[in-house]
């Protein structure tokens, strides 16, 4: 695949990542706590009945300079233990709110560095879930892991706790690149980690970041070729988002030679070609899997979905209830974001109060826009006939709600990025590199905001 370079230059502009709609920088701290609690209670009656839990573990042993996550660098074991106890209390707060008829379809541990915790702490937290909630068959129990903390004993305990997927943040196999970004090296050879996990029926994602200082086409190609030889179930290629106005520590990387936009494009293009030539298929914006993977099958059937944790099938999709600092609960009608402050978080939970700091309550029009954008970002397809039926609105109303710019839509079609067939829009193979730009056409906020976003590519 050769990506059209002129179009890449044209559309490499600041655009929301659309992990939610509206994006998180639209959330507000102007709300009453009772409104947030009411949204939680109401979520029991919404169409998406499954429960997805997200657990945020903010702690890391040291700061990776590219990091855009909410992290807390510490070696204070007492602080971590106190946080775990608070986390357990917060899970039990949700038990009081959520209907016992609803089942967990997904538990996702993110961070920070979840595998920085002691395995006994993870066991205690998982016991809370297993003792207090019901699960669907084949629920996904997943954890994001730093390879610097993955030992055989640790992985074996995760097997015993019924984890069935690990996402391992490799970022790059090149040691010089990892040193540039202050990333601790893996404790075991990654190929041995993956082989051990596969032997124990745990599926493996390997995550990489392109656009880091020191990466060249040749060296990053070597990283991706090595990844292919290890044969993970899925891979992700994440574009490094340089946002020092949000994460000041990223300024450190400016002393190195950061790859420019054109080089980043070539890095992704080369990696894309290596993966697809070696049996992997493209999913969504930046993920790859084998053809028999449930995500690719869901994409083929237009049953793929997406939330803050990434791509998932509509079977495992649930309303997301986030536990831990900075976590965002993603309900059908609301987004509820926890405080980022450890002390405030602990004090709120000790009072039996959810630690929400910012919220956004969606109206019907915003739910319609959110659905359209999610379908484009997930399934590369939108049927306005389906939107009409799902939300009981007319096509003219959809056009008014989304403020679709038909001139731009025609431009995208002429450029070969989309195909329009009456009330259906399909994203072409070339167009999948521009998903964020295409989704942006249906965002009525696109011309009404001074919010800052990372570039789309």
C-alpha positions in Angstrom: 0.0 0.0 0.0 1.3 3.4 -1.0 -0.4 6.3 0.8 -1.2 9.3 -1.2 1.5 11.8 0.1 -0.3 14.9 -1.2 -3.5 13.9 0.7 -1.4 13.2 3.8 0.1 16.7 3.7 -3.3 18.2 3.1 -5.1 16.4 5.9 -2.4 16.2 8.6 -4.2 18.8 10.7 -5.2 19.0 14.3 -8.3 16.7 14.7 -9.9 15.0 17.7 -9.0 11.3 18.2 -12.7 10.6 18.8 -12.3 8.0 21.5 -15.4 9.8 22.7 -17.8 12.3 21.3 -17.7 15.1 22.4 -13.9 14.7 23.2 -12.7 14.8 26.8 -11.6 18.4 26.6 -15.3 19.4 26.4 -16.1 17.9 29.7 -17.1 20.4 32.5 -16.6 20.7 36.2 -19.9 22.6 36.5 -22.3 19.9 37.7 -24.1 18.7 40.8 -23.0 15.3 42.3 -26.6 14.1 42.3 -26.7 14.6 38.5 -23.8 12.2 38.1 -25.3 9.6 40.4 -28.6 9.8 38.6 -26.8 9.1 35.3 -25.2 6.0 36.9 -28.6 4.8 38.1 -30.2 5.5 34.7 -27.5 3.6 32.9 -29.1 0.4 34.2 -32.0 1.1 31.9 -30.0 1.9 28.8 -29.7 -0.3 25.7 -26.1 -1.3 26.3 -26.7 -3.7 29.1 -23.2 -5.2 29.4 -20.8 -3.9 32.0 -17.2 -3.0 31.1 -15.0 -2.0 34.0 -11.8 0.0 33.4 -9.3 0.1 36.3 -6.7 2.9 36.2 -3.4 2.1 37.9 -1.5 5.4 37.7 1.8 4.3 39.2 5.1 3.8 37.3 8.6 3.2 38.4 9.9 6.0 36.1 8.5 8.4 33.5 8.6 7.6 29.8 9.2 11.0 28.2 6.6 10.4 25.4 3.9 9.5 27.9 0.5 11.1 27.5 -1.3 9.2 30.2 -2.1 10.2 33.8 0.8 8.7 35.8 2.3 9.0 39.2 6.0 8.1 39.5 6.7 6.5 42.9 8.5 3.7 44.8 6.3 4.3 47.8 4.7 0.9 48.4 2.5 2.2 51.2 1.0 4.8 48.9 0.3 2.1 46.3 -1.3 -0.2 49.0 -3.5 2.6 50.2 -4.6 3.3 46.6 -5.5 -0.4 46.1 -7.7 -0.4 49.2 -9.5 2.7 47.9 -9.9 1.0 44.5 -11.6 -2.0 46.1 -14.0 0.3 48.0 -14.9 2.1 44.7 -15.7 -1.2 43.0 -18.1 -2.0 45.8 -19.7 1.4 45.4 -20.6 0.3 41.9 -22.0 -2.9 43.2 -24.6 -0.8 45.1 -25.5 1.1 41.9 -25.5 -1.4 39.1 -28.3 -3.9 38.6 -27.4 -7.5 39.6 -29.1 -8.7 36.4 -26.3 -7.0 34.4 -23.2 -8.9 33.6 -19.6 -8.0 33.1 -18.3 -8.5 29.5 -14.9 -6.8 29.9 -12.4 -5.8 32.6 -9.5 -3.7 31.3 -6.6 -2.7 33.5 -4.7 0.4 32.2 -2.3 3.0 33.5 0.3 3.9 34.3 1.7 0.5 34.8 -0.8 -2.1 36.1 1.8 -4.8 36.3 3.8 -2.6 38.7 1.4 -3.8 41.4 2.2 -6.7 43.5 0.4 -9.8 42.2 -1.4 -10.2 45.6 -2.9 -6.8 45.1 -4.2 -7.8 41.7 -5.6 -11.1 43.2 -7.5 -9.1 45.9 -9.0 -6.8 43.3 -10.1 -9.6 40.9 -11.6 -11.4 43.9 -13.9 -8.4 44.5 -15.2 -8.8 40.9 -15.6 -12.6 41.0 -17.4 -12.5 44.3 -19.8 -9.6 43.6 -20.6 -9.7 39.9 -21.7 -12.1 37.2 -19.9 -12.4 33.9 -20.9 -13.2 30.3 -19.4 -16.3 28.7 -16.0 -15.5 27.3 -15.7 -12.1 29.0 -12.5 -10.4 28.1 -10.1 -9.9 31.1 -7.2 -7.8 29.9 -4.3 -5.9 31.2 -1.9 -3.4 29.7 1.7 -4.4 30.7 5.1 -3.0 30.8 7.6 -5.8 29.7 10.0 -4.5 32.4 7.8 -6.1 35.1 6.6 -9.3 33.4 8.3 -12.4 35.0 7.2 -16.0 34.5 5.8 -16.2 38.0 3.8 -13.0 37.5 2.4 -14.2 34.2 1.5 -17.5 35.6 -0.5 -15.9 38.4 -2.4 -13.9 35.7 -3.3 -17.2 34.1 -4.7 -18.4 37.4 -6.7 -15.2 37.7 -8.4 -15.9 34.3 -6.8 -13.1 32.4 -7.1 -13.9 28.7 -5.4 -11.0 27.0 -2.3 -8.9 27.7 -1.3 -5.8 25.8 2.4 -5.4 26.1 3.8 -2.0 25.5 7.0 -2.7 23.5 7.0 0.8 21.7 10.2 -0.2 19.9 12.8 -3.1 20.0 15.6 -0.6 19.3 17.4 0.0 22.6 18.7 3.4 21.5 15.2 4.6 20.9 14.0 3.3 24.2 16.9 5.0 26.0 16.0 8.3 24.2 12.5 8.2 25.7 13.6 6.9 29.1 11.9 3.5 28.7 13.0 0.6 30.9 14.1 -2.4 28.9 12.1 -5.7 29.1 13.1 -8.1 31.9 12.7 -11.2 29.6 13.1 -11.7 25.9 9.7 -10.6 24.4 9.6 -13.7 22.2 9.7 -15.9 25.3 7.0 -13.9 27.0 4.7 -14.3 24.1 5.4 -18.0 23.7 4.7 -18.6 27.4 1.4 -16.6 27.3 0.3 -18.5 24.2 1.1 -21.8 25.8 -1.2 -20.8 28.6 -4.1 -19.7 26.3 -3.6 -15.9 26.8 -3.8 -13.8 23.7 -1.2 -11.2 23.2 -1.2 -7.6 21.7 2.1 -5.9 21.1 1.9 -2.2 21.0 4.4 0.1 19.2 4.8 3.9 18.9 6.1 5.6 15.8 7.4 9.1 15.7 9.9 8.7 18.5 13.3 10.3 18.5 15.9 8.1 16.8 13.5 6.1 14.7 14.4 5.7 11.1 12.7 3.7 8.3 15.4 1.0 8.4 15.5 0.6 12.2 11.7 0.7 12.7 11.3 -1.8 9.9 13.6 -4.1 11.8 11.3 -3.7 14.9 8.2 -4.6 13.0 9.9 -7.6 11.2 10.9 -8.9 14.6 7.3 -8.4 15.9 6.0 -10.5 13.0 8.5 -13.2 13.8 7.1 -13.3 17.4 3.6 -13.7 16.0 1.4 -11.9 18.5 -2.4 -12.1 18.0 -2.7 -8.4 17.5 -0.4 -5.4 17.0 -1.0 -1.7 17.4 0.9 1.2 15.7 0.3 4.3 17.7 1.3 7.7 16.4 3.3 9.6 19.0 1.2 12.7 19.9 3.6 15.6 20.8 1.4 17.7 23.1 3.8 19.5 25.4 1.1 22.1 26.3 -0.7 19.2 28.0 2.3 17.1 29.0 5.2 19.5 29.7 7.7 16.6 30.2 7.4 15.8 26.5 9.5 19.0 25.9 12.6 16.9 26.9 12.3 15.0 23.6 12.7 18.2 21.6 16.5 18.1 22.3 16.5 15.1 20.0 15.6 14.9 16.4 11.9 14.1 16.4 10.8 12.6 13.1 8.9 15.1 11.0 5.5 14.5 9.5 6.8 13.1 6.3 9.1 10.7 8.1 6.2 9.6 10.4 4.1 8.8 7.3 6.9 6.7 5.9 7.4 4.9 9.2 3.7 3.9 9.3 3.5 3.1 5.6 6.5 0.7 5.8 5.2 -0.9 9.0 1.8 -1.3 7.4 3.2 -3.0 4.4 5.4 -5.4 6.4 2.4 -6.4 8.5 -0.1 -6.9 5.7 2.5 -8.8 3.6 2.9 -11.2 6.5 -0.7 -12.2 7.1 -2.0 -9.4 9.3 -5.1 -7.4 8.4 -5.9 -3.8 9.2 -8.5 -2.9 11.8 -9.8 0.5 12.5 -7.3 3.3 12.6 -4.1 1.7 13.8 -4.7 -1.9 14.8 -3.8 -5.2 13.1 -4.8 -8.8 13.7 -4.8 -12.2 12.1 -7.7 -12.8 9.7 -9.4 -15.2 12.1 -9.4 -12.7 15.0 -12.8 -11.8 16.5 -12.1 -8.1 15.8 -11.6 -8.6 12.1 -14.6 -10.9 11.8 -16.6 -8.2 13.6 -15.3 -5.6 11.2 -16.4 -7.7 8.2 -19.9 -8.0 9.7 -19.9 -4.3 10.7 -20.1 -5.3 14.3 -16.9 -3.6 15.5 -17.1 -1.0 18.3 -14.7 1.3 20.1 -14.3 2.9 23.5 -11.6 4.5 25.6 -9.9 1.2 25.9 -9.7 0.6 22.2 -11.5 -1.6 19.7 -13.8 -4.4 20.8 -16.7 -6.3 19.4 -20.3 -5.2 20.0 -20.7 -8.5 21.9 -18.1 -7.4 24.5 -19.0 -3.7 24.3 -20.6 -2.5 27.5 -21.1 0.8 29.1 -17.8 1.5 30.8 -17.5 2.1 34.5 -14.1 3.5 35.3 -12.4 2.9 38.7 -9.4 4.9 39.9 -8.0 8.4 39.4 -8.7 10.1 36.0 -10.8 7.1 34.8 -13.7 8.1 32.5 -17.0 6.2 32.8 -18.5 6.0 29.3 -22.3 5.6 29.6 -24.9 5.8 26.9 -26.0 9.2 28.2 -23.0 10.6 30.0 -19.2 10.7 30.5 -18.1 10.9 34.1 -14.4 11.5 34.8 -12.8 10.8 38.2 -10.5 13.3 39.9 -6.8 13.1 39.0 -5.7 13.9 42.5 -4.8 10.9 44.7 -5.7 12.6 48.0 -9.1 13.9 46.7 -9.9 10.5 45.3 -9.2 8.7 48.5 -11.2 11.2 50.6 -14.2 11.0 48.3 -14.3 7.2 48.4 -13.9 7.1 52.1 -17.0 9.2 52.4 -18.9 6.8 50.1 -19.0 9.4 47.3 -18.0 8.8 43.7 -15.0 11.0 42.9 -16.2 12.6 39.8 -14.4 15.8 38.8 -15.7 16.5 35.3 -18.8 15.3 33.4 -20.6 15.6 30.1 -24.3 14.8 29.7 -25.3 13.9 26.1 -28.5 15.0 24.5 -30.2 13.1 21.8 -28.4 15.0 19.0 -25.0 14.4 20.5 -25.8 10.7 20.8 -26.6 10.6 17.1 -23.3 12.3 16.2 -21.5 10.0 18.6 -23.0 6.9 17.0 -22.1 8.1 13.4 -18.5 8.9 14.3 -18.1 5.6 16.2 -19.4 3.6 13.2 -17.0 5.4 10.9 -14.0 5.0 13.2 -14.8 1.4 13.9 -16.6 -0.1 10.8 -15.5 2.4 8.1 -19.1 2.6 7.2 -22.3 4.4 8.1 -25.9 3.8 7.0 -28.1 6.8 7.5 -31.1 4.5 7.1 -29.9 2.6 10.2 -29.5 6.0 12.0 -33.0 6.9 11.1 -34.4 3.7 12.5 -32.2 3.6 15.6 -32.9 7.2 16.7 -36.3 7.7 15.1 -35.2 10.7 13.1 -35.5 11.7 9.4 -32.5 12.1 7.0 -33.1 15.8 6.9 -32.9 16.0 10.7 -29.6 14.0 10.6 -28.2 16.5 8.1 -29.2 19.4 10.3 -27.8 17.8 13.5 -24.4 16.9 12.0 -24.0 20.1 9.9 -22.6 17.9 7.1 -20.6 19.9 4.6 -21.6 18.2 1.3 -19.0 20.1 -0.7 -16.3 18.5 1.5 -18.0 15.2 1.3 -17.9 15.4 -2.5 -14.2 16.3 -2.4 -13.5 13.2 -0.2 -15.3 11.1 -2.8 -13.5 12.6 -5.7 -10.2 12.0 -3.9 -11.1 8.3 -3.5 -11.4 8.3 0.3 -15.1 7.4 0.5 -17.8 6.0 -1.7 -21.4 7.4 -1.4 -24.3 5.1 -2.3 -27.6 6.9 -1.6 -27.8 6.9 2.2 -24.6 4.9 2.8 -21.0 6.0 3.0 -18.2 3.5 2.9 -14.5 4.3 3.6 -12.2 3.1 0.9 -8.9 1.2 1.5 -7.0 4.5 0.9 -9.5 6.4 3.0 -8.9 4.3 6.2 -5.7 6.3 6.7 -7.9 9.4 7.0 -10.6 8.1 9.4 -10.3 11.0 11.8 -10.7 13.5 9.0 -13.7 11.7 7.6 -15.3 11.4 11.0 -14.7 15.1 11.5 -17.1 15.9 8.6 -20.0 14.8 10.8 -18.9 16.7 13.9 -21.0 19.9 14.3 -18.4 21.2 16.7 -15.6 21.2 14.1 -15.9 24.9 13.4 -17.0 26.0 16.8 -14.1 25.4 19.0 -10.7 26.7 19.9 -9.7 23.4 21.7 -6.3 22.1 20.9 -5.8 18.6 19.4 -3.0 16.5 18.1 -2.5 16.2 14.4 -4.6 13.5 12.6 -1.6 11.5 11.2 
